[in-house]
Amino acid sequence: MNNPYGIEAMWSQGDIVIKLVAVSLLLMSIASWYVIVVRGWGLFRLRKAIEGQAEFWHTHSFEEGLQLLGESSEDNPFRKLADEGQQALGHHLTHKSDLHGHLPLADWLASTMRDSMDESSERLQRGLAILASVGSTAPFVGLFGTVWGIYNALVGIGVSGHASIDKVAGPVGEALIMTAFGLVVAIPAVLGYNALNRNNKGVMGKLNRFAHQLHSYLITGAAPPAKGRANNCEKDKVTTLVKRKQAVGEAC
């Protein structure tokens, strides 16, 4: 049994403006869900690289560490950063006669790695503008459809001269459906934007820390000590100092 006040009735009885609003909301919904799925899948694929960069400095060679970061691709910012840093180091050492050959190696590597991080950040942010636009405009688009539908309903009631509840409920209820459509489109876009933006910040934070460690390694040729190892070194220094003081006291 068909609902006389449902979506099908709204579409069949609505004018060109209502139909354009409905189609616009549908396209906005498709665009936002496409961005959410594609960007979400991209972040899911990064999990290997994120886990690999944590174990990168525990490997025995740079090539072994690259394997932990996953395959080289534009969507893998950690592997991309490591590859471009290594290439920048080799290029600087073999092209001393070029202008960048007169730059300090640390500055040249920092500039190259910063460019790589900026490109990765831009790539991670792709599509978020669509989610932000959909989330902020979809409720108003739906509200416009509601206002237009109520206007047409009131005009129809005025022309017919009957204002009974059965004459008002149908057109007004169908118009309010547009508001619901606007919210249905906007809410996933806002939630998706917040979730993706939060995950992107987490990835960039890890990438920034990895870049500092990689920069130190390429300059010195030695991996920076892990946090736990650094703490152990400090403890060893303190223990040595204590033993020396005790030895001096016993001698006195």
N, C-alpha and C positions, 0 to 999 in steps of 0.2 A: 504494500500500500504506500503510495507516494505521499510525502508530507507536504501539505499545501503551503507551509511556512518555512520550508527548508532551503538548502543551498540550490537545489535544482530549480525550485520556484523562483528564487532570487535571480538566477542566471537567465531563465526564460522570460521573466517579466522586467528585468532591468534594462535600462537604456544603454547607449554606447559608453557613457561616462562610467557607469558602474562596471561594465565589462572591462574597460580599459584599466580601472583600478584593480580589479581582481587579477587580470593578467599581469599587471605590474608587480603585485605582491607575490604571485607565483614565480615570476622570473627572479625576483629578489631572494626568495626562499631557495630556489635552485642554486643561485650564485653563492649564497652564504654557506649552504651545505657542501657545495663543491670545495670551497676554500677550507672548511673545517675538516673534511675527510682527507684532502690532499696534504694539507699542512700537518694534520695530526699523524698521518702515515709517515710523513717525512721525519717527524720527531721520533716516532717509534723506531724507525730504521737507524736513528742515530744512537740508540742505546748501546750498540756494540762499540762504537767509537768512544762514547762517554766512559764505558767500563774499561776500554783499552787504554785511554789516556791516564787512568789512575794507576795502571800496572806498567806504563811505558818505561818508567825509570828503574824498574826492577829487572828489565831485560839485560842481556849481555852485549847487545850491539844495536846500533841505530836501525839497521834493516829489520831486525827482529821486532823492534818496537813499532816500526811502520806496519808490520803484519797485524799487530794487535789493534791498530787503529782502523782496520778494515780496508776495503778497496778504495783506490783513489777516484774521486768524483767531485763534481761541483757541489753536491749536496752533503759532503762530509767535510765540515770545516776543520776538524782536527787533522785529518790526513792532508788536506789542502794546505794548512798552515805549515806542517812539517815538511812537505815536499817543496813548497815555495821558499821556506827558510833555508833548506839544504841547497836548492838551486841558486839562491841569492849569494850564499857563502862561496860556492864554486865559481859563480860568475864574477864576483868581486876579486877573487884571488887570481883569476886567469885573464882579467881585463884591467890591469893596472894603468894602462895608458888612457883609458876612457876617463871622462869627467868624474863619474862616480868612483873611479879608482882612487881619487884624491880625498874622498870622504873617509872618515874613520869607519872601520868595519862595523863597530857597534851601532853607529848612526845609520849606516846602510841597511843593516839587518832590521833595525827597529822600524825604519820607514817601510821596508818591504812587508814585514809581518803586520804592521798596522794597516796597510792597504788590503792585505788578505783578510784581516778581521773585519774591516769595514764592508768589504764585498760579501762576506758571510753574514754579517748583520743585516744588510739590505736583502739578501736572499731569504733569510728567516722571516723578515717582516713582510714579504710579498703576500698580498691578499688580505692583510689585516685592515687596510683602509676600506676594503669592500665590506668587511664585517662591521666596522665602525659606522660606515654610512648607512648600511641596512638597519643596524640596531637603533640609530638615531632618527631615521626618517620613516621606517615602516609603520610605527604607531600613528604618525600624522597622515600618512597615505590612507591607512584604514579609517582614520577619523574623517578624512575628507569624503571617503565613500559613504560613511554613515550619515554625515550632514547632507550630502546630496540625495541619498535615499530617503531621508526623513522629509526633505524639502519636496521631493516628488510625491511622497505619500500625503503630505498636507495639501498639496495642490490637487491631488486626486480626490481627497475628501471634500475639499471646498467646492470642486466642480460637481460632485455627486450630491452634495448637500446632506449626506448621512455621516454622522460621527459616532456611530455605535462601536462597541468594543471589538466586534468581529471585523469591522472595517479598518480599525486602527492597528490592531495587534499584528496582523500579517505584514503590511508594508513596513511598519516601524521595526518589527522583529527581524525582518530580512535586512534592513539597513544596519541594524546593530551587529549583524554577522560580520560586516566589514571591519568593525573595531576588533572583533575577536581574531579575524584573519591577520590584522596588523600586529597584534600581540603575539600570535603564533609564529609569525615570521621574525619579529624583533627579538624575542627572548632567547632562542637558540643562538642568534648572531651575537648578542651581548655576552652570553655565557662562553661561547666559543672564542670570542675575542679575548676575554679575560684569561681563559685557560691557556690559549696559545701564547699570549703575551707573557704570562708568568713563566711558562716553560722556556720561551726564548731567552728571557733574562737569566734563567738558570744555566742554559747552555752557554750563553755569552760570558757569564761569570767563570765557568769552568774553562772556557777557551782562553780567557784573559790570563788566568793563572798558569795554564799550560804554555801560553806564549812567553811569559816571563821566565819560566823554567827552561824552555827551549832556547830562548835568547842567550841565557847564561851558558847553556851547554855548547851552543855553536861558537860562542866567543872563547870560552876557556877549554873546550874539548872534554869537559867532565860534567857528568850529570850532577845537579844540585842535590844535596843530601835530603832524604825524606824527613818529615817532621819528627818521626819517632827516633830516627838515627841522629838527628840534630840534638834532640833532648838527651840522648845517651852520651853524646860528645860533651855536652855541658856538664852532665853528672860526673864524667870521668875527670874533667878539669877541676871541678870542685873537690873531688876525692883526692886528687894529686896535691892540691894546695893544702888540704887538711893534713895529709901525711907529712908534707914538708914542714908545716908548723910544729907538728908533734915531734918530728926529728930534731928541730932546732931547740925545742923546749927540753928534750932529754939531754941534748948536748950541753945546755946551760946548767 
